[in-house]
C-alpha cells in the first residue's frame, strides 16, 4: 500500500501505471498532479475531489513578497469565480493565524475578516515559496464541524498541488510584468524594453540609443529612442507633468482650508446681519467669490488627476477649464467658442485623456495669442470651433494674425525650434507627441482670408 | 451643559464652529494646536472633541493616541469626531480602526454638521 507521500515522490510511477492508479481510486491525486492551466481550474479540481465533496467553496490568496497588495481568487460549486485585491495586512494576519494553528481548521469566529469570502467552517493550508506566500482555504458553507477525516484528506490532496501552484504563480508574475510594461508603454511609446536586474524581460525593438530609469527595487525601464533630443523632451515633459499634478494636489488642499473658512464666516455674517444692507450684500459677494475659488481648485485638480488612463470626460468642461487656464497668457484677446454638429448631449462625452487634450489645446491657444501680440495685430481675435464628427471631435483654433511664414512652416514641430525670444521651443513638438498618443491628427496652416489655424482631431475612444 | 472641544488650526473655521456650537447651548472651548488640545483633554472632561487631522504641530490621530491614555476605546469612539480635507481611503481606514466618525471638509451644509455634532453628544 503506497502512502500518499510515496505517490507524490514517485510521479513517474503514477503516470506509467495510470490505469492501476485510476482503478485504485487515486484519480483525484492524478488530476491534481496534472498541471492546471489557471488558478480557477485548480480550485475547481480541489472541490471536485471525492473526499472534499462536502466542501462548497475554495479560495486562494496570493501574496508576492515585498508588495503591499495580495490577490484573492475563489470558486464555488455553482461555478462562480471571483477575483479581488486586498491590502497585505489582511493577508498577513490570516497567514499568522493559519501557521500557528495545529489542525488548520477554523470556524467563522476565528477567521472572520473581509478577505475570507464565505461563511461556515474552514480548512486552510499555507504554501511558502521563495517569491510568494500562498494561502488555500476551503469551506463547508454550513456550520457542521470538520472531521478528522476531512483534515486528513485535505492534507493528502494538497500534497499534490505545489508544483502546479508554482507554475501558475510564475505565470501570473509574467502577466504582472506585462501589465507594468503595458501601462508605461501607453504613457510613452518610446519605452521599448522592461528589464529586471539588468536582464531583459520583454523587448519589442532593437535599441539604438537608450537611457535607464529605475521604477522600484526590481524593475527598471529602458528608454529606447531614435534621437537624443526626443529622450530629453519626453523626460522633461513627463517630469513637469508629474510635478504639476503633485503641486496642484497640495495646493488644492492647502487653499481649500482658508477658502472654506471664508465661506463659513461669510455665511455666518449673512445670516446674522441681513437687515444691514451693506453687510448683507457684501457677505453674499464674498460667498460667491469663495465658491468660485473652490470650483476652480476642484476643476484644475481633476484636469491633472489621471495621467495614464483613459477616462470619460465632457469636452465642454475640458475646453472651458483650459480657456480659464490660458487667461493670464491671453489677457486682452477675446476668445470665442462655437460648437457645431453636437446633436445629442452624449456627443459631448468622449473616452480619452483629458489632461493631454487640455495640454494640447492650451499650447495651441497660447501660441496663437503670442503670435497676435508679437505681431501687434489690431483687434486680435481667437476663434475656437469645436465640431462633432461621430468617431472624433475636432478642435480648431483660428487667429487673425499674420499667419505662419512659409519659410518656417517645415520647422514648426521641430523640438527646440522657436521664433520667440523666450520659451523653450518645445510646446508644439510636445503637442505633436501627445496627439499621436491620443490616436489623433494635428493639421495646421494659413486661413484663406486671414491668420493661421491649428486643428486637433481626437478620436472619441482612445 | 454639553462640553465640546474644537481642535482646528484654520482661524475662521475654528471661530465659526465654536460660535455656532455655543449658540446651540453648549460650552465649547477651542484650540489651534494639537499639543495644547492634549493638555486640555487631560485636565478636563469633554463630551465631544471635534478634531482636525492636519494640525500645525501634530496630527489628529496623534491627539487620539494621547487621549487613549485617559479614555477607554469606547469613550474614544463616542467622543471624537474627525474633520478633514484629506479623506483618502487610508484616512478612512485609520479612523475606522479607532471607531471614529469622519466628516470631510469643506462641509456642504454647515447647519447639518452642527446638528450632527449636537446629536452625537447626546
Boltz contact constraints between the chains, C-beta under 6 A:
constraints:
  - contact:
      token1: [A, 253]
      token2: [B, 85]
      max_distance: 6.0
  - contact:
      token1: [A, 256]
      token2: [B, 85]
      max_distance: 6.0
  - contact:
      token1: [A, 257]
      token2: [B, 10]
      max_distance: 6.0
  - contact:
      token1: [A, 260]
      token2: [B, 105]
      max_distance: 6.0
  - contact:
      token1: [A, 260]
      token2: [B, 106]
      max_distance: 6.0
  - contact:
      token1: [A, 261]
      token2: [B, 10]
      max_distance: 6.0
  - contact:
      token1: [A, 261]
      token2: [B, 12]
      max_distance: 6.0
  - contact:
      token1: [A, 261]
      token2: [B, 13]
      max_distance: 6.0
  - contact:
      token1: [A, 264]
      token2: [B, 13]
      max_distance: 6.0
  - contact:
      token1: [A, 264]
      token2: [B, 16]
      max_distance: 6.0
  - contact:
      token1: [A, 265]
      token2: [B, 12]
      max_distance: 6.0
  - contact:
      token1: [A, 265]
      token2: [B, 16]
      max_distance: 6.0
  - contact:
      token1: [A, 268]
      token2: [B, 16]
      max_distance: 6.0
